[in-house]
Amino acid sequence: MGSTSIPFRLRSVAGTVEAGVVRNNHPVELGCGLLDASVPAAAAFSFPVCTAQIQHPAQGYAAACGWIQLVRSSDGGPGFAFDPLAVFRGVDTPYAFFGIKPVFFDAPFRAGTGDLDWLAYNFLCFSPDAVMSRRVHAAIGFSWGFRRRDGQLTFIHPMHVGPAAWDDRLPVLRAAFPSWTFTPGFRED
């Protein structure tokens, strides 16, 4: 459906992130029914699925990085909030995914038919010393999401965002993770 290619530099070497949103036509295969036994996988049908894949020549520690996602949803509190995987709740890490060129994946869905606005900002981040410290630099970011009006879904396809989007969300991250250091702006080193 909608995708974008976002150029970035990691450790002074060029790469790209391929981010896309498609309609969830296969909620069972995507494991949506595994998240909450009281909600059938079919509830996720037609909602968006976002993936972002990193294309970069680095390997090993030089390719260690992660995805941080912040979400604002009209069925949640005001403003943006850190959006961890449930398994990381209570763990002192800002990353939803971390590893050697990790793939970002999210397939949000909501039961019911009420109006809803859901917007996410995703940032590809890294530490300047690979895996040795809790210092975080953002390399790039993109936004995406969906709206539901009168039961109809409209996708917000991935859009590259500039460093101001990262800087605007730093207060949320700093409050949630005071033992981490978040550098303003986008970096490549």
N, C-alpha and C positions, 0 to 999 in steps of 0.2 A: 504494500500500500504506500506508505510514506517512509522515505529513508534519506539520510544525509551522510556525506563523507566529510569528516572534520580533520584537517591537518593539525599536527602538533609536533613538538620536539621533546624528546626525553633523553636527558644526558647528552644534549647537543646533536642528537641524531633524529632525522625526520621520520615520522610515522603518520598513520591515519587511524581514526576510529570510524567504523561503519556502524551507524546507529539506525535502527528501523523499528517501525510499529506496524503490526499486522493484526488482523482480526483473529480472535481465538476461536478457531474452528475445531480444535482438538483438546478440550480441557482435560479429558481423562488421560491422554498421552502426555500432557504437560504436567500432570500430577496435581491439578487443582483440587481434586477431591481428597488429597492427603492432608491438606492444611487444617480442615475442621470437619470432623466426622458428622456434624449436624447440618452441614451445608453440602449438597450434592455437587459434584464436579460440573454438572450441566448449568449451574448458576453462573459459571464463568463464560459460558458460550457468548460470543459476539463482543465481549470486552476486549480491550487492547492487550497485546503482548509486545513488550519492548525488549530488544536485545541490542547490545553494543559489543562489537568485536574489535580488538586491538590488532592492527597490522604494524609491526615494528621489527627490525632485524635483531634487536638485543635478545640475549638469552640469559638464563640463570638469574643471579642477583641483579644484574644490570636491567632486567626486565621486571623486577619486583615492583608492583604497583597495586592500586586498588580503586574501587568505586565507592564514593560517598553519595548517598541520595537523601535529599530533603524534600518533604512533601507538604503541600497545603491542600486540605480537603474540606469541603463545606460541611461534611458530617463529623469533623473533628474540631479541635480547638482553633483559636485564631492564629494566623501567621503560619510560618513554615516550621516543621519539626523534623528532627532526625528520624529516618525510617530504617531501622535495623531489621534484619531477618530475625524471626522470633528466637532462634537458637542463640543469637548474640545479645538479647536483652539482658541487661545486668552485667555484661562484659564490657570492660573499659577499652572499647575500640570504636572509632568512628566509621569503620569500613563495613559495608554490606557484603562486599566481595574483595578478597585480597589474594594475591598469588603471582605467578609468573604469567603475565599478560591475561588476567582473568576476564572471562566473558561476563558482562552484566546481563541479568535477566530479571524481568518483573512481569507479572500477569495479574494486576489488581482487578478485583471485581467486588460488587456489592449486590446483595439480595435486595429485592424490592424494586419499586418503580419510581420512587421520589426523585425530584430534581437533584443533581449532584454536580459539583465542579471539583475536579481532581487534577492537580498540577504538580509535577516533579521537576527538580533540578538535579542532574547527575554530574558529578565531577570526577574525572580521572586524576588520581593523586598519587604521589610517591614521596618517599623520604630521600633526602640527598645522600644518605649513607646506606641506602638499600633497605635493610631490615634491622638496623642497629639502634635507631632512636625513635622517639615519638614526635618527630618533626614532620609536618605535612606541607607539601607544596602541591598546588593544583596545576595541571598541565593544560586542560581544556574543560569545557562544560557544555551541556546541552539541556534543553527543557523538552518536556513532552507531557501528555496527559489525555484527559477525556472529559466530556460533558455529557450529562444525561438530562434531557428535557422531554417531558411527556413520554417517557419510556424509550426514547430514541437516543442512541449513542452517536456522538461526534468525536472523532479522534483529533488530538493535537499532535501533529507529527513532530519528530525530533527537529529542533532548531538549535544551531550553534549559539551559545551565549558568550559574552565577553567576560573579562575579569571582574567587572563591577558586580555581576551576578554572584560570583564567589564571595567578593568582599562584603556584599549586603547580607550574606548568610553566615558570616564568621561569628557574629555574636551568639547565634544559636549553638554552633559547634563548640565555641569556647565555654559556654555555660554548661553544656552537656558533658564536655571532656576537658576538665581543667588541668589534667596531667599531660595534655598534648599541646603542642605549639603549632598554630596554623598561620602560615605565611600569606600575607595579602598578595593579590595579583596572580597572574599565571606565570609559571616558571618552567625552565627547561633543564636546569642544573641541580 
